[in-house]
Amino acid sequence: MKLCVTILAAGKSERFGSQKLVADYKGKPMLQWVIDRVAFLKAHRKALIVNPTWKEIRENFQLRDVEVLYNLNYEEGIASSVRTAISAGAAEHCDTVMILLGDMPEVRPEVMEKVLEEARTSDKPIVAAYFGDTKGFPTLVKSPVFPDVLSLRGDEGIRQIIEEKPELLHRVLIDDPRIVKDVDHDGRV
């Protein structure tokens, strides 16, 4: 498996009311938690998908070995960031792309490892963490579904493919509600 890891962080933070990624979360910017949590992963490439406002907040973060990629179509919604992630992974000849969200600081490294472990043995092209019946993160996408992902549009991501073709999905059951919750308006998960 040639792995690329991506953190989606190109949202507009409209519901949050301010720039969510720099919001203090347990003593550091929310996005920094996600960057720090992927630092241990062995991957061909680690990328952070951002919008052009990144230039205004960049100095708040230590990127480690994470590369910044701009999604200039971010106003279209999350599908544009997912397409950016898959395109970048394909350009690096990665056959698997792990997707995380920049506003989910509580997804633990052990969960990432468990999803990766199951992806190595599953013949399904989408492997995703689930809490009960709810899809969470991380989500891994393998190259056989890259064309499907590149055709996504709007403000919904991989879930569109899962709903249309549930047979492509391998669920990894995780007994931790934090894998399905982003940070809400008042900073709580």
DRENPA-3360 file (N, C-alpha, C; in nm, 2 decimals, always signed):
BEGIN
1 = MKLCVTIL = +0.09/-0.12/+0.00/+0.00/+0.00/+0.00/+0.09/+0.12/+0.00 ~ +0.07/+0.21/-0.10/+0.14/+0.34/-0.10/+0.04/+0.44/-0.06 ~ +0.06/+0.50/+0.06/-0.04/+0.58/+0.13/+0.00/+0.73/+0.12 ~ -0.11/+0.81/+0.09/-0.11/+0.95/+0.11/-0.21/+0.99/+0.21 ~ -0.18/+1.08/+0.30/-0.27/+1.12/+0.41/-0.30/+1.27/+0.38 ~ -0.43/+1.30/+0.39/-0.47/+1.44/+0.37/-0.56/+1.48/+0.48 ~ -0.55/+1.61/+0.52/-0.63/+1.67/+0.62/-0.71/+1.78/+0.54 ~ -0.84/+1.77/+0.54/-0.92/+1.87/+0.47/-0.95/+1.99/+0.57;
9 = AAGKSERF = -0.91/+2.11/+0.52/-0.92/+2.23/+0.61/-0.95/+2.35/+0.52 ~ -1.03/+2.33/+0.42/-1.05/+2.44/+0.33/-1.19/+2.50/+0.35 ~ -1.26/+2.47/+0.45/-1.40/+2.52/+0.48/-1.39/+2.67/+0.51 ~ -1.51/+2.73/+0.50/-1.52/+2.87/+0.53/-1.55/+2.91/+0.67 ~ -1.58/+2.81/+0.76/-1.60/+2.83/+0.90/-1.72/+2.92/+0.93 ~ -1.82/+2.92/+0.84/-1.93/+3.02/+0.85/-2.02/+2.99/+0.97 ~ -2.05/+2.86/+1.00/-2.13/+2.83/+1.11/-2.06/+2.85/+1.25 ~ -1.93/+2.84/+1.24/-1.85/+2.86/+1.37/-1.84/+3.00/+1.41;
17 = GSQKLVAD = -1.85/+3.09/+1.31/-1.85/+3.24/+1.34/-1.72/+3.31/+1.34 ~ -1.61/+3.23/+1.34/-1.47/+3.28/+1.32/-1.39/+3.17/+1.26 ~ -1.26/+3.20/+1.24/-1.17/+3.10/+1.18/-1.15/+2.98/+1.28 ~ -1.22/+2.87/+1.25/-1.23/+2.76/+1.33/-1.09/+2.69/+1.35 ~ -1.01/+2.69/+1.25/-0.88/+2.62/+1.26/-0.79/+2.67/+1.36 ~ -0.79/+2.80/+1.39/-0.70/+2.86/+1.48/-0.77/+2.87/+1.62 ~ -0.89/+2.83/+1.64/-0.96/+2.84/+1.77/-0.88/+2.76/+1.87 ~ -0.87/+2.81/+1.99/-0.80/+2.74/+2.09/-0.88/+2.61/+2.13;
25 = YKGKPMLQ = -0.81/+2.50/+2.13/-0.87/+2.38/+2.17/-0.77/+2.31/+2.27 ~ -0.80/+2.31/+2.39/-0.72/+2.24/+2.49/-0.57/+2.29/+2.48 ~ -0.56/+2.42/+2.46/-0.42/+2.48/+2.47/-0.35/+2.50/+2.34 ~ -0.41/+2.46/+2.23/-0.34/+2.49/+2.10/-0.45/+2.50/+1.99 ~ -0.41/+2.55/+1.88/-0.51/+2.56/+1.77/-0.56/+2.43/+1.73 ~ -0.69/+2.43/+1.70/-0.76/+2.30/+1.67/-0.69/+2.22/+1.56 ~ -0.66/+2.29/+1.45/-0.60/+2.21/+1.34/-0.46/+2.15/+1.38 ~ -0.39/+2.22/+1.48/-0.26/+2.17/+1.52/-0.27/+2.03/+1.58;
33 = WVIDRVAF = -0.38/+2.00/+1.65/-0.41/+1.87/+1.70/-0.40/+1.76/+1.59 ~ -0.47/+1.79/+1.48/-0.48/+1.69/+1.37/-0.35/+1.68/+1.31 ~ -0.28/+1.79/+1.28/-0.14/+1.78/+1.23/-0.05/+1.69/+1.31 ~ -0.05/+1.72/+1.44/+0.03/+1.64/+1.54/-0.01/+1.49/+1.54 ~ -0.13/+1.47/+1.53/-0.18/+1.33/+1.53/-0.14/+1.25/+1.41 ~ -0.13/+1.31/+1.29/-0.08/+1.24/+1.17/+0.07/+1.23/+1.16 ~ +0.14/+1.30/+1.25/+0.28/+1.31/+1.24/+0.35/+1.17/+1.25 ~ +0.29/+1.08/+1.32/+0.35/+0.95/+1.35/+0.32/+0.85/+1.23;
41 = LKAHRKAL = +0.23/+0.88/+1.14/+0.20/+0.79/+1.03/+0.31/+0.78/+0.93 ~ +0.33/+0.66/+0.88/+0.43/+0.64/+0.77/+0.35/+0.65/+0.64 ~ +0.38/+0.76/+0.57/+0.30/+0.78/+0.45/+0.40/+0.84/+0.34 ~ +0.37/+0.81/+0.22/+0.45/+0.87/+0.11/+0.44/+1.02/+0.11 ~ +0.32/+1.07/+0.13/+0.29/+1.22/+0.14/+0.19/+1.25/+0.24 ~ +0.20/+1.36/+0.31/+0.10/+1.41/+0.40/+0.07/+1.55/+0.35 ~ -0.06/+1.58/+0.33/-0.10/+1.71/+0.28/-0.21/+1.77/+0.35 ~ -0.21/+1.90/+0.36/-0.32/+1.98/+0.42/-0.39/+2.06/+0.31;
49 = IVNPTWKE = -0.52/+2.03/+0.29/-0.59/+2.10/+0.18/-0.66/+2.23/+0.25 ~ -0.62/+2.34/+0.20/-0.66/+2.47/+0.25/-0.72/+2.56/+0.14 ~ -0.79/+2.67/+0.19/-0.83/+2.77/+0.09/-0.74/+2.89/+0.10 ~ -0.75/+2.99/+0.01/-0.66/+3.10/+0.01/-0.64/+3.18/+0.14 ~ -0.74/+3.17/+0.23/-0.72/+3.25/+0.35/-0.62/+3.19/+0.44 ~ -0.56/+3.07/+0.40/-0.46/+3.01/+0.48/-0.34/+3.11/+0.51 ~ -0.31/+3.19/+0.41/-0.20/+3.28/+0.42/-0.21/+3.37/+0.54 ~ -0.34/+3.40/+0.58/-0.36/+3.49/+0.70/-0.34/+3.42/+0.83;
57 = IRENFQLR = -0.35/+3.28/+0.84/-0.34/+3.21/+0.96/-0.22/+3.11/+0.97 ~ -0.14/+3.10/+0.86/-0.03/+3.01/+0.85/+0.07/+3.01/+0.97 ~ +0.10/+3.13/+1.02/+0.20/+3.14/+1.13/+0.15/+3.08/+1.26 ~ +0.03/+3.04/+1.27/-0.02/+2.97/+1.39/+0.01/+2.83/+1.40 ~ +0.07/+2.77/+1.30/+0.09/+2.62/+1.29/+0.23/+2.58/+1.27 ~ +0.27/+2.46/+1.33/+0.39/+2.39/+1.29/+0.35/+2.28/+1.21 ~ +0.39/+2.28/+1.08/+0.34/+2.18/+0.98/+0.41/+2.05/+0.99 ~ +0.53/+2.04/+1.05/+0.61/+1.92/+1.05/+0.64/+1.88/+0.91;
65 = DVEVLYNL = +0.60/+1.76/+0.87/+0.62/+1.72/+0.73/+0.50/+1.72/+0.64 ~ +0.40/+1.81/+0.68/+0.28/+1.82/+0.60/+0.29/+1.93/+0.50 ~ +0.26/+1.90/+0.38/+0.27/+1.99/+0.27/+0.13/+2.06/+0.25 ~ +0.13/+2.19/+0.22/+0.01/+2.27/+0.20/-0.03/+2.26/+0.05 ~ -0.16/+2.23/+0.03/-0.21/+2.23/-0.11/-0.34/+2.32/-0.11 ~ -0.35/+2.41/-0.20/-0.46/+2.50/-0.21/-0.58/+2.44/-0.29 ~ -0.70/+2.46/-0.24/-0.82/+2.42/-0.31/-0.88/+2.56/-0.35 ~ -0.87/+2.60/-0.47/-0.92/+2.72/-0.52/-1.07/+2.72/-0.54;
73 = NYEEGIAS = -1.13/+2.60/-0.54/-1.27/+2.58/-0.57/-1.34/+2.55/-0.44 ~ -1.29/+2.59/-0.32/-1.34/+2.56/-0.19/-1.48/+2.60/-0.17 ~ -1.53/+2.71/-0.23/-1.66/+2.76/-0.21/-1.77/+2.66/-0.27 ~ -1.73/+2.57/-0.35/-1.82/+2.46/-0.40/-1.86/+2.37/-0.29 ~ -1.78/+2.35/-0.19/-1.81/+2.26/-0.08/-1.71/+2.15/-0.07 ~ -1.73/+2.06/+0.03/-1.63/+1.96/+0.06/-1.59/+1.87/-0.05 ~ -1.68/+1.84/-0.15/-1.64/+1.76/-0.26/-1.52/+1.81/-0.33 ~ -1.51/+1.94/-0.34/-1.39/+2.00/-0.41/-1.26/+1.97/-0.34;
81 = SVRTAISA = -1.27/+1.97/-0.20/-1.15/+1.93/-0.12/-1.11/+1.78/-0.14 ~ -1.22/+1.70/-0.14/-1.19/+1.56/-0.15/-1.13/+1.53/-0.29 ~ -1.18/+1.60/-0.39/-1.12/+1.58/-0.53/-0.98/+1.63/-0.53 ~ -0.95/+1.74/-0.46/-0.81/+1.79/-0.45/-0.72/+1.68/-0.38 ~ -0.77/+1.62/-0.28/-0.69/+1.52/-0.21/-0.67/+1.40/-0.30 ~ -0.77/+1.35/-0.37/-0.75/+1.23/-0.45/-0.66/+1.27/-0.57 ~ -0.68/+1.38/-0.63/-0.59/+1.42/-0.74/-0.44/+1.43/-0.70 ~ -0.42/+1.49/-0.58/-0.28/+1.50/-0.53/-0.22/+1.36/-0.50;
89 = GAAEHCDT = -0.31/+1.27/-0.44/-0.26/+1.13/-0.42/-0.23/+1.06/-0.55 ~ -0.32/+1.07/-0.64/-0.29/+1.00/-0.77/-0.17/+1.05/-0.84 ~ -0.14/+1.19/-0.83/-0.02/+1.24/-0.89/+0.10/+1.19/-0.83 ~ +0.09/+1.15/-0.70/+0.21/+1.09/-0.63/+0.21/+0.94/-0.64 ~ +0.12/+0.88/-0.72/+0.11/+0.74/-0.75/+0.08/+0.66/-0.62 ~ +0.00/+0.73/-0.53/-0.05/+0.66/-0.41/-0.17/+0.58/-0.45 ~ -0.18/+0.46/-0.40/-0.30/+0.37/-0.43/-0.40/+0.38/-0.32 ~ -0.37/+0.45/-0.21/-0.46/+0.47/-0.10/-0.45/+0.61/-0.05;
97 = VMILLGDM = -0.56/+0.68/-0.02/-0.56/+0.81/+0.03/-0.64/+0.81/+0.16 ~ -0.58/+0.85/+0.27/-0.65/+0.86/+0.40/-0.70/+1.01/+0.41 ~ -0.83/+1.02/+0.45/-0.89/+1.15/+0.46/-0.93/+1.18/+0.61 ~ -0.88/+1.29/+0.66/-0.92/+1.34/+0.79/-0.97/+1.48/+0.78 ~ -1.04/+1.53/+0.89/-1.09/+1.66/+0.88/-1.01/+1.75/+0.98 ~ -0.99/+1.87/+0.95/-0.91/+1.96/+1.03/-0.99/+2.01/+1.15 ~ -1.12/+1.99/+1.16/-1.20/+2.03/+1.28/-1.24/+1.91/+1.36 ~ -1.16/+1.80/+1.35/-1.19/+1.68/+1.43/-1.06/+1.64/+1.51;
105 = PEVRPEVM = -1.03/+1.73/+1.61/-0.90/+1.71/+1.68/-0.90/+1.58/+1.77 ~ -1.01/+1.52/+1.79/-1.01/+1.40/+1.89/-1.00/+1.27/+1.82 ~ -0.98/+1.26/+1.69/-0.96/+1.13/+1.62/-0.81/+1.08/+1.66 ~ -0.81/+0.98/+1.74/-0.68/+0.93/+1.80/-0.60/+0.85/+1.70 ~ -0.47/+0.85/+1.72/-0.38/+0.78/+1.63/-0.41/+0.63/+1.63 ~ -0.46/+0.57/+1.74/-0.49/+0.43/+1.74/-0.61/+0.40/+1.65 ~ -0.70/+0.49/+1.63/-0.81/+0.48/+1.54/-0.76/+0.48/+1.39 ~ -0.67/+0.57/+1.37/-0.60/+0.58/+1.23/-0.53/+0.45/+1.20;
113 = EKVLEEAR = -0.46/+0.39/+1.30/-0.39/+0.27/+1.27/-0.48/+0.15/+1.25 ~ -0.59/+0.15/+1.33/-0.69/+0.04/+1.31/-0.75/+0.04/+1.17 ~ -0.79/+0.16/+1.13/-0.85/+0.17/+0.99/-0.75/+0.13/+0.89 ~ -0.62/+0.18/+0.90/-0.52/+0.14/+0.81/-0.50/-0.02/+0.81 ~ -0.49/-0.07/+0.92/-0.48/-0.22/+0.94/-0.59/-0.30/+0.86 ~ -0.71/-0.25/+0.88/-0.82/-0.32/+0.81/-0.82/-0.30/+0.66 ~ -0.77/-0.18/+0.62/-0.76/-0.15/+0.48/-0.66/-0.24/+0.41 ~ -0.56/-0.28/+0.48/-0.46/-0.36/+0.42/-0.51/-0.50/+0.39;
121 = TSDKPIVA = -0.61/-0.55/+0.46/-0.66/-0.68/+0.44/-0.80/-0.68/+0.37 ~ -0.86/-0.57/+0.35/-0.99/-0.56/+0.29/-0.98/-0.55/+0.14 ~ -1.07/-0.61/+0.07/-1.07/-0.60/-0.08/-1.17/-0.49/-0.12 ~ -1.23/-0.42/-0.02/-1.32/-0.31/-0.05/-1.24/-0.18/-0.08 ~ -1.28/-0.10/-0.17/-1.21/+0.02/-0.21/-1.23/+0.14/-0.12 ~ -1.33/+0.14/-0.03/-1.36/+0.24/+0.07/-1.36/+0.18/+0.21 ~ -1.27/+0.23/+0.29/-1.26/+0.18/+0.43/-1.28/+0.29/+0.52 ~ -1.39/+0.29/+0.61/-1.42/+0.40/+0.69/-1.45/+0.36/+0.83;
129 = AYFGDTKG = -1.41/+0.45/+0.93/-1.44/+0.44/+1.07/-1.59/+0.47/+1.09 ~ -1.66/+0.38/+1.17/-1.80/+0.40/+1.20/-1.82/+0.39/+1.35 ~ -1.90/+0.48/+1.40/-1.95/+0.47/+1.54/-2.09/+0.43/+1.52 ~ -2.12/+0.30/+1.55/-2.26/+0.25/+1.53/-2.29/+0.26/+1.38 ~ -2.40/+0.32/+1.34/-2.43/+0.33/+1.20/-2.39/+0.47/+1.14 ~ -2.31/+0.54/+1.21/-2.27/+0.67/+1.17/-2.13/+0.67/+1.11 ~ -2.11/+0.72/+0.99/-1.97/+0.72/+0.93/-1.90/+0.83/+1.00 ~ -1.77/+0.80/+1.03/-1.68/+0.90/+1.09/-1.55/+0.91/+1.01;
137 = FPTLVKSP = -1.45/+0.94/+1.08/-1.31/+0.96/+1.02/-1.21/+0.89/+1.10 ~ -1.10/+0.84/+1.04/-1.07/+0.86/+0.90/-1.15/+0.77/+0.80 ~ -1.14/+0.82/+0.68/-1.19/+0.74/+0.56/-1.07/+0.72/+0.47 ~ -1.06/+0.59/+0.42/-0.95/+0.56/+0.33/-1.02/+0.53/+0.19 ~ -0.96/+0.58/+0.09/-1.01/+0.56/-0.05/-0.90/+0.49/-0.13 ~ -0.93/+0.38/-0.19/-0.83/+0.31/-0.27/-0.85/+0.35/-0.42 ~ -0.75/+0.33/-0.50/-0.75/+0.37/-0.64/-0.86/+0.32/-0.72 ~ -0.92/+0.20/-0.70/-1.03/+0.17/-0.79/-1.15/+0.26/-0.79;
145 = VFPDVLSL = -1.16/+0.34/-0.68/-1.28/+0.44/-0.68/-1.23/+0.58/-0.70 ~ -1.10/+0.60/-0.73/-1.06/+0.74/-0.76/-1.14/+0.81/-0.87 ~ -1.18/+0.74/-0.98/-1.26/+0.81/-1.08/-1.40/+0.85/-1.02 ~ -1.46/+0.77/-0.94/-1.59/+0.80/-0.88/-1.57/+0.93/-0.79 ~ -1.46/+0.93/-0.71/-1.44/+1.05/-0.62/-1.42/+1.17/-0.71 ~ -1.34/+1.16/-0.81/-1.31/+1.28/-0.89/-1.44/+1.34/-0.96 ~ -1.55/+1.26/-0.96/-1.67/+1.31/-1.02/-1.77/+1.37/-0.92 ~ -1.73/+1.37/-0.79/-1.81/+1.43/-0.69/-1.83/+1.58/-0.70;
153 = RGDEGIRQ = -1.95/+1.62/-0.66/-1.98/+1.77/-0.67/-2.06/+1.80/-0.54 ~ -2.05/+1.93/-0.50/-2.14/+1.98/-0.39/-2.07/+1.97/-0.26 ~ -2.16/+1.98/-0.16/-2.11/+1.98/-0.02/-2.13/+1.85/+0.06 ~ -2.10/+1.74/-0.02/-2.10/+1.61/+0.05/-1.98/+1.54/-0.02 ~ -1.91/+1.46/+0.06/-1.80/+1.39/+0.01/-1.82/+1.24/-0.02 ~ -1.74/+1.16/+0.03/-1.74/+1.01/+0.00/-1.87/+0.95/+0.03 ~ -1.95/+1.01/+0.12/-2.08/+0.95/+0.16/-2.17/+0.94/+0.04 ~ -2.15/+1.03/-0.06/-2.23/+1.02/-0.18/-2.21/+0.88/-0.25;
161 = IIEEKPEL = -2.08/+0.84/-0.26/-2.05/+0.71/-0.32/-2.10/+0.60/-0.24 ~ -2.08/+0.61/-0.11/-2.13/+0.50/-0.02/-2.28/+0.48/-0.03 ~ -2.36/+0.59/-0.04/-2.50/+0.58/-0.05/-2.54/+0.51/-0.18 ~ -2.47/+0.55/-0.29/-2.50/+0.49/-0.42/-2.45/+0.35/-0.44 ~ -2.34/+0.32/-0.38/-2.27/+0.19/-0.40/-2.22/+0.13/-0.27 ~ -2.32/+0.09/-0.18/-2.28/+0.05/-0.04/-2.19/-0.08/-0.04 ~ -2.19/-0.15/-0.15/-2.11/-0.27/-0.16/-1.96/-0.24/-0.17 ~ -1.92/-0.11/-0.19/-1.78/-0.07/-0.20/-1.72/-0.05/-0.06;
169 = LHRVLIDD = -1.80/-0.05/+0.04/-1.76/+0.00/+0.18/-1.72/-0.12/+0.27 ~ -1.61/-0.10/+0.34/-1.57/-0.18/+0.45/-1.58/-0.09/+0.58 ~ -1.67/-0.13/+0.67/-1.69/-0.05/+0.79/-1.59/-0.10/+0.90 ~ -1.53/-0.01/+0.96/-1.44/-0.04/+1.08/-1.51/+0.02/+1.20 ~ -1.57/-0.07/+1.28/-1.64/-0.03/+1.40/-1.55/+0.02/+1.51 ~ -1.57/+0.15/+1.55/-1.49/+0.21/+1.65/-1.58/+0.25/+1.76 ~ -1.55/+0.21/+1.89/-1.64/+0.24/+2.00/-1.59/+0.37/+2.06 ~ -1.61/+0.48/+1.99/-1.56/+0.61/+2.03/-1.64/+0.72/+1.95;
177 = PRIVKDVD = -1.73/+0.79/+2.02/-1.82/+0.89/+1.95/-1.74/+1.01/+1.89 ~ -1.61/+1.02/+1.94/-1.53/+1.14/+1.89/-1.50/+1.13/+1.74 ~ -1.51/+1.01/+1.68/-1.48/+0.99/+1.54/-1.59/+1.04/+1.45 ~ -1.70/+1.08/+1.51/-1.81/+1.14/+1.42/-1.84/+1.28/+1.46 ~ -1.77/+1.34/+1.55/-1.81/+1.48/+1.59/-1.70/+1.58/+1.56 ~ -1.74/+1.68/+1.49/-1.64/+1.79/+1.47/-1.67/+1.89/+1.59 ~ -1.58/+1.99/+1.60/-1.60/+2.09/+1.71/-1.71/+2.18/+1.67 ~ -1.80/+2.20/+1.77/-1.92/+2.28/+1.74/-1.90/+2.43/+1.77;
185 = HDGRV = -2.00/+2.51/+1.78/-1.99/+2.66/+1.79/-1.92/+2.70/+1.92 ~ -1.93/+2.63/+2.03/-1.87/+2.67/+2.15/-1.74/+2.60/+2.19 ~ -1.69/+2.53/+2.09/-1.55/+2.47/+2.11/-1.56/+2.33/+2.18 ~ -1.68/+2.27/+2.19/-1.68/+2.14/+2.25/-1.70/+2.04/+2.14 ~ -1.64/+1.92/+2.16/-1.65/+1.81/+2.07/-1.78/+1.74/+2.10;
% end
